[in-house]
Amino acid sequence: MKKVGLIVNPVAGMGGSVGLKGTDGEMYKRAIELGATPITPQRVEDALSLIKRKDLYFIVAPDQMGEQYIKKFNFKYEAISKIEGTTSAGDTERIAREMLKKGVDLLIFVGGDGTARDICNAIGFKVPVVAIPSGVKMFSPVFALSPYAAAEMINSFEDRFIEKEVLDIDEDAFRENRLAAELYGYLKVPKSTTLLQGKKESSNVTQSEEHIKEEIADYLIENLDKDTLYILGPGTTLNTIALKMQIEKTLLGIDAVYNGRSVGKDLNEKGLLALIKKYNKVQIIVTPIGGNGFIFGRGSTQFTPEVLRLIGSENIIIIAAEDKISKLESLRVDTGNIDIDKSLSGFKKVITGYKKETIIEVKC
């Protein structure tokens, strides 16, 4: 039997829908005050439901950090350790070290970049990991593309592993419209590169790349429809569009424009749903994250399944410099709802310059 550890961060991702851009420290309390609900249960259960191996024996964290999910399935397992009240990064690190002593062959964890950092701090290279994405900020390439990809990695893992970076950003800087990411360390993951997300690339641009962004902005603005609400996703390409329209943009947030004027800044799910219901025609404009190609499900989780269902895939405009697209095998979505993900999948048009477009596949 293979011993497999399972540690779940139960508050991971809760800040996304309410626009908090993370739940590090005490921020999860603010997320709850704003009406956020846990997303981790569905993510971990989606992955566990697809594990087919019969040779796994689970060593799980207690209560909401693991046991309450695993007991819904027919896996052989034992729960270890104790937690008191609200879970913390210290609990994650402590339990990960206890699992090392239990001799786990693989450690599965569920969370975001902050959780990956805690796991890295606790185990280093001693045990390989499978990381199920469930956070707001997930720029580390240690993460599987989705819970379904994570399950496939677990089903197929043997003894071949590679090292991947653990990145983390300063959440306070993120909330202030600044992306300050740093390399924290490395973790070992199963050698399944097609199931892992790419590393977030730097958004520093050359003069030529800036010119391409301006071309995209010019072409897009010329073709905007009157009396349509446009929701602008995060990113420097969208910021260029806003500058051309003389509108202040939340660089790392979501904003809305109607007939050339700002009607919403740094919107969360609640704000987006209110605007969608107010306006008859609504479109989203997004650009993929450089390096991993995600248009939904990473860094912009305010675009919840409900928001995307109401807008519809036919009302999504994708823009990106041709150089960024050329480095990607496909674009990606991971909204937490497989039906929505499938509706967003397929071959899509991407605006890559002035009167320039290309076709690329979107995968879930």
Order of alpha helices (4+ residues) and beta strands (2+ residues): beta-alpha-alpha-beta-alpha-beta-alpha-beta-alpha-beta-alpha-beta-alpha-beta-alpha-beta-alpha-beta-beta-alpha-beta-beta-alpha-beta-alpha-beta-alpha-beta-beta
